Amino acid sequence: MTHNQRAHLADMVTEVSAGRMSRRTFMGRAAAIGIGSSAAFTLLEACGGASSGSASPSSGPVTLTIWDYSNPPGAGYLQLLAAYPKVKPNVKLQRTAIPFADLKQKIIQGAAARQLPDIVIIDNPDHQAFSSMGILADLTSQISTWGQGNEYLKGPWTSTTWKGKNYGVPNNSNCLALYYNVDMLKKAGVKPPTNWDELHSAAQKLTTKGVYGLSMALVQSEEGTFQFLPFLWEAGADLNTLDSPEATTALQYLVDLTKQGLLSRDALNWTQQDAMTQWTAGKSALCINGPWNLPAARSNAKFNWDVVPLPQGKQAASILGGENWAITATSQHQADAWEFIKWTQEQSVLKSYLLGNGTLPSRTDLGSDPAFIKDPKQAVFVKALTTAKPRAYGPNYPKISNYVQQAFQSAISGQKSASAALQTASQAVKPLLPS
């Protein structure tokens, strides 16, 4: 199945799930774009949104398959996977890592071929899209019986729901802040920036031969959108006002940093890990990144460093990130998969996992744990997490994000003006936003 076929198929599944397209029309259109009837039918079966119901966990040997995009996997995650078979000796966990940029299409393709794993760890803004397509199991009954849904921060929990039903549990949460090289700032006589003017001034003074003032990720993937949106929000804009002067101000700010050589044009190809690598190697003085890179900073930065909140524009903002656990609707081991996910949420298990991965709890009963705030660097992220804005823009968010990526990529690369790029994006995005 080609990339275009998968994209068309995803659109059509959404239409069926929303009741705007009949199953007969779906089959006809699938055939028209070259998708076999067998593949189309199996995806429609998956769209029934199978539930794990009241089935009991297996007593015999079970292998639970898991897809995620953790590369490299955190130490906490590896410990988690190693520990569970000791708790449940009859259960074997089989993990497959898939590149972040490929996981969404891999899941859609797997649903069409009925070749999905039992469990997926997905980026939280994608959860509603997969829920609406019927790819994920409805866990509403199990979660109600479990009775711990009210222990989670509103943003992460909401991302796992669709039309009043539960389709997963938050795995972890994160947000963004500004890492800075204390030694470089001290040498340049610069204080950690607190607003956009100070950030621009600091980047100017800190940019020297072989060193950029700032590194960040503006790659054409969700990682780029994740780093761009705080600038949009800080300027006073949002995805429904991409055609506003405020939105143009946000994008133009990044365009100017790049044109002036304070931010490398290579940022258009950098993942967040790439941006952090630049900073730990001493090739940038400042870096916008998340708490998952605290362990990497501690291990790889050969200089004094610290973390502060993102410098604010018209207003302060950070973005809510993180991953969620979900069970696929086609899994033959849904009860066993749910038992595993419940176990991951036990306080001692979850605490060890999160600390080992350098990520933050989505549960409020862990957010005040001294283990997450005793480190002043991590405490910056914990504090920002309580007000970080989620990407709660409905099931069309993956498409919306793609248009946003095209906008900042075309403006920063010089193909379009910031205003023109955002005008184009706005026309495509507005019809996709929830009414």
C-alpha positions in Angstrom: 0.0 0.0 0.0 1.5 3.4 -1.0 1.7 6.4 1.2 -1.1 8.1 -0.7 -3.3 5.1 -0.5 -2.8 4.9 3.3 -3.6 8.6 3.6 -6.8 8.2 1.6 -7.7 5.1 3.6 -7.2 7.0 6.9 -9.5 9.8 5.7 -12.2 7.4 4.6 -12.1 5.4 7.9 -12.6 8.7 9.7 -15.7 9.4 7.5 -17.2 6.0 8.2 -16.5 6.3 12.0 -18.2 9.7 12.0 -21.2 8.3 10.1 -20.6 10.5 7.0 -19.9 7.6 4.7 -21.6 4.2 4.3 -19.6 1.0 4.4 -20.7 0.3 0.7 -19.3 3.6 -0.4 -16.1 3.0 1.6 -15.6 -0.4 -0.2 -16.2 1.3 -3.6 -13.8 4.1 -3.0 -11.2 1.7 -1.6 -11.4 -0.3 -4.8 -11.2 2.9 -6.9 -7.8 3.9 -5.4 -6.4 0.4 -5.7 -6.9 -1.1 -2.2 -8.0 -4.7 -2.3 -11.4 -5.6 -0.9 -9.9 -8.0 1.7 -7.6 -5.2 3.2 -10.5 -2.7 3.2 -12.9 -5.1 4.8 -10.5 -6.1 7.6 -10.0 -2.5 8.5 -13.7 -1.9 8.6 -13.9 -4.9 11.0 -11.3 -3.2 13.2 -13.4 0.0 13.1 -16.1 -1.8 15.1 -14.1 -0.7 18.1 -13.9 -4.1 19.8 -13.7 -4.1 23.5 -11.9 -6.3 25.9 -15.1 -6.7 27.8 -15.2 -8.9 30.8 -12.7 -11.6 29.5 -10.3 -12.9 32.1 -6.5 -12.9 31.8 -5.0 -16.1 30.4 -3.6 -18.7 32.8 -1.4 -20.3 30.1 1.6 -18.8 28.2 0.9 -15.5 26.5 3.0 -13.2 24.4 2.0 -9.6 24.4 3.4 -7.6 21.4 4.2 -3.9 21.9 4.9 -1.2 19.3 6.6 2.0 20.4 9.0 4.7 18.9 11.5 4.8 21.8 14.9 5.0 20.2 16.9 4.6 22.2 14.6 3.2 24.8 15.0 4.7 28.3 16.5 2.7 31.1 13.2 2.9 33.0 11.3 1.4 30.0 13.8 -1.5 29.7 13.5 -2.2 33.4 9.7 -2.2 33.1 9.7 -4.7 30.3 12.2 -6.9 32.2 10.2 -6.8 35.5 6.8 -7.8 34.3 7.5 -11.4 33.4 8.7 -11.9 36.9 5.4 -10.6 38.2 3.4 -12.6 35.6 5.6 -15.6 34.7 3.1 -16.8 32.0 3.4 -13.5 30.1 6.2 -12.7 27.6 6.6 -9.1 26.3 7.8 -8.7 22.7 8.7 -5.1 21.8 9.2 -3.6 18.4 10.6 -0.1 17.9 9.4 1.8 14.9 10.7 5.3 13.9 8.5 8.1 15.3 7.8 9.5 11.8 6.6 6.1 10.6 4.5 4.8 13.5 1.2 6.4 12.5 1.2 5.0 9.0 2.5 1.7 10.3 -0.5 1.4 12.6 -3.0 2.4 9.8 -1.4 -0.1 7.5 -1.4 -2.8 10.2 -5.1 -2.2 10.9 -5.9 -2.7 7.2 -3.9 -5.9 7.1 -5.1 -7.0 10.5 -1.5 -7.2 11.7 -1.4 -5.0 14.7 0.3 -5.6 18.1 -1.6 -6.1 21.3 -0.3 -2.8 22.8 0.8 0.5 21.3 2.6 3.5 22.9 1.4 6.5 20.9 2.0 10.2 20.9 -0.9 11.7 22.9 -2.1 14.1 20.2 -2.7 11.1 17.9 -4.8 9.1 20.3 -8.1 10.7 19.4 -7.5 10.1 15.7 -6.8 6.4 16.2 -9.8 6.1 18.6 -12.1 7.7 16.0 -10.9 5.2 13.4 -11.8 2.2 15.5 -8.2 1.0 15.7 -8.1 1.1 19.5 -10.1 -1.0 22.0 -12.8 0.7 24.1 -11.6 0.4 27.7 -14.4 2.4 29.3 -15.8 -0.5 31.3 -12.4 -1.6 32.6 -11.3 1.9 33.5 -14.6 2.5 35.3 -14.1 -0.7 37.4 -10.5 0.3 38.0 -11.6 3.6 39.4 -8.4 5.6 39.1 -9.2 7.9 36.1 -9.6 10.9 38.4 -6.0 10.6 39.5 -4.7 12.0 36.2 -4.0 15.6 35.0 -6.9 16.8 32.8 -4.8 17.3 29.7 -3.2 13.8 29.5 -6.4 12.1 30.5 -8.5 13.9 28.0 -6.2 12.9 25.2 -7.1 9.2 25.8 -10.8 9.8 25.4 -13.1 10.1 22.4 -16.8 10.9 22.4 -17.1 10.1 26.1 -15.3 6.8 26.0 -11.9 5.7 27.2 -9.4 4.3 24.8 -6.2 4.2 26.9 -4.2 5.4 29.8 -1.4 8.1 29.9 2.0 6.6 29.9 4.0 9.8 30.8 3.9 13.5 30.4 6.4 16.1 29.4 6.8 19.7 28.3 9.5 22.1 27.1 11.9 24.4 28.8 15.2 26.1 27.9 18.5 24.4 28.7 21.5 26.7 28.9 25.3 26.5 29.1 26.1 28.3 32.3 29.8 28.6 31.4 29.0 30.2 28.0 26.5 32.6 29.4 28.8 33.7 32.2 31.7 34.3 29.8 29.5 36.4 27.5 27.9 38.3 30.5 24.5 37.1 29.6 21.7 36.1 32.0 19.2 33.3 31.2 16.6 34.9 29.0 13.1 35.4 30.3 11.3 36.9 27.2 11.7 37.0 23.4 13.7 40.2 23.4 16.2 38.8 25.9 16.3 35.5 24.0 17.2 37.3 20.7 19.8 39.4 22.5 21.3 36.4 24.3 21.5 34.4 21.0 23.3 37.3 19.3 25.9 37.6 22.1 26.4 33.8 22.4 26.8 33.1 18.6 30.4 32.7 17.8 32.5 30.7 15.3 31.3 27.1 15.5 28.6 27.9 18.1 25.0 28.9 17.5 23.1 30.9 20.1 20.1 28.5 20.0 19.3 24.9 18.9 15.8 23.5 18.5 13.9 21.0 16.3 12.0 22.3 13.3 11.9 19.1 11.4 8.9 18.3 9.3 7.3 15.9 11.8 5.3 16.2 15.0 8.5 17.0 16.8 8.8 20.2 14.8 5.2 21.2 15.5 5.7 20.4 19.2 8.5 23.0 19.3 6.8 25.6 17.1 3.4 25.7 18.9 4.7 27.3 22.1 5.9 30.3 20.0 2.5 30.5 18.4 0.7 30.5 21.7 3.2 32.9 23.3 2.4 35.4 20.5 -1.3 35.2 21.4 -2.3 33.1 18.5 -3.6 29.5 18.1 -4.4 27.1 15.3 -7.7 28.8 14.5 -5.9 32.2 14.0 -3.0 31.1 11.8 -3.9 34.0 9.5 -3.5 36.6 12.3 -0.7 39.2 12.8 0.1 37.4 16.1 0.8 34.1 14.3 3.0 35.9 11.7 4.9 37.5 14.6 5.7 34.1 16.0 6.9 32.5 12.8 8.8 35.7 11.7 10.7 35.5 15.0 12.1 32.1 14.1 12.7 33.2 10.5 14.8 36.2 11.8 16.8 34.0 14.1 17.7 31.7 11.2 18.4 34.5 8.7 20.7 36.2 11.3 22.6 32.9 11.8 21.6 32.6 15.5 19.7 29.4 14.8 21.1 26.9 12.3 19.1 26.2 9.1 19.9 22.6 9.9 17.2 22.9 12.5 14.8 22.2 9.7 16.2 18.6 9.7 16.9 18.2 13.4 14.9 16.0 15.7 14.7 17.0 19.4 17.5 14.5 20.0 19.6 16.2 17.3 19.1 19.6 18.9 20.2 18.3 22.3 23.2 16.6 20.8 24.3 20.0 19.3 24.0 21.5 22.7 25.7 18.8 24.7 28.6 18.9 22.1 29.0 22.7 22.9 27.8 23.7 19.4 24.9 25.8 20.8 24.6 27.8 24.0 20.8 27.4 24.4 18.5 24.6 23.6 14.8 24.1 23.7 14.0 20.6 24.8 12.2 18.3 27.2 12.8 16.5 30.5 13.5 13.2 28.8 16.9 14.6 27.9 17.9 15.4 31.4 19.7 12.0 31.7 21.5 12.7 28.4 22.5 16.2 29.6 23.9 14.8 32.9 25.9 12.2 31.0 27.1 14.1 28.0 27.4 17.8 28.9 31.0 18.5 29.9 30.1 22.0 31.3 28.0 23.6 33.9 24.4 23.9 32.8 20.9 24.6 34.1 17.2 24.9 32.9 14.7 27.8 33.0 11.2 28.1 31.7 10.6 29.0 28.0 11.2 32.7 27.4 7.8 34.4 27.0 6.4 36.5 24.3 3.1 38.3 24.8 2.3 35.6 27.3 4.1 32.5 28.8 3.4 29.1 27.5 4.7 25.5 27.3 3.3 22.5 25.5 2.0 19.3 27.0 3.7 16.2 25.5 3.9 12.6 26.3 2.8 9.2 25.3 -0.2 7.0 26.1 -0.8 3.3 26.5 -3.5 1.8 24.3 -4.7 -1.7 23.3 -5.6 -2.5 19.7 -9.1 -3.5 18.8 -7.8 -6.5 17.0 -5.8 -7.9 19.9 -6.6 -11.4 21.0 -5.2 -10.8 24.4 -7.0 -7.7 25.5 -7.6 -8.8 29.1 -3.9 -9.7 29.6 -2.9 -6.4 28.0 -5.1 -4.5 30.3 -3.6 -6.3 33.3 -0.2 -5.2 32.2 -1.2 -1.6 31.7 -2.8 -1.5 35.1 0.4 -2.9 36.6 2.5 -0.1 35.0 0.3 2.5 36.8 1.0 1.1 40.3 2.8 3.9 42.2 6.1 2.2 42.9 6.3 0.7 39.3 5.3 4.0 37.6 7.7 6.0 39.8 10.7 3.8 38.9 9.8 3.8 35.2 9.4 7.6 35.0 12.6 8.4 36.9 14.5 5.9 34.8 13.3 7.5 31.6 13.6 11.1 32.7 9.9 11.8 32.1 7.2 13.2 34.3 4.0 11.7 35.9 0.6 12.3 34.4 -0.9 11.3 37.8 -1.5 14.1 40.3 -0.7 11.7 43.2 2.9 11.4 41.9 3.4 15.0 40.8 4.1 16.1 44.4 6.5 13.2 45.1 9.8 14.7 46.3 11.6 12.4 43.8 10.3 14.5 41.0 11.0 17.9 42.5 14.1 17.5 44.6 16.2 18.1 41.5 15.8 21.8 40.7 16.3 21.2 37.0 13.6 18.7 36.8 11.4 20.8 39.1 11.3 23.5 36.3 9.6 21.0 34.1 7.2 19.7 36.8 6.1 23.2 37.5 5.6 24.0 33.8 3.6 20.8 33.3 0.7 22.0 35.5 -0.1 24.7 33.0 1.3 23.2 29.8 -1.2 23.4 26.9 -2.3 20.1 25.3 -2.7 19.6 21.5 -6.4 18.9 21.9 -7.6 19.7 18.4 -9.7 16.6 17.7 -9.2 13.5 15.4 -7.9 15.6 12.5 -4.9 16.8 14.4 -2.4 14.7 12.5 -3.4 16.4 9.3 -3.5 19.8 10.9 0.0 19.3 12.2 1.2 18.5 8.8 0.0 21.8 7.4 1.6 23.6 10.3 4.9 21.9 9.5 4.7 22.9 5.9 4.1 26.5 6.9 7.2 26.9 9.2 9.4 24.8 6.9 8.5 26.9 3.8 9.0 30.2 5.7 12.2 29.4 7.5 13.7 27.9 4.3 12.9 31.1 2.4 10.4 29.6 0.0 7.5 31.8 1.3 7.1 34.8 3.6 5.9 34.0 7.1 2.5 35.6 6.4 2.0 33.8 3.1 2.9 30.4 4.5 0.5 30.8 7.4 -2.3 32.1 5.2 -2.0 28.9 3.1 -1.9 26.8 6.2 -4.9 28.6 7.8 -7.1 27.9 4.7 -6.4 24.2 5.1 -6.5 23.9 8.9 -9.7 25.8 9.7 -12.1 23.2 8.1 -10.3 20.5 10.1 -10.7 22.0 13.5 -13.5 20.8 15.8 -16.6 22.9 15.4 
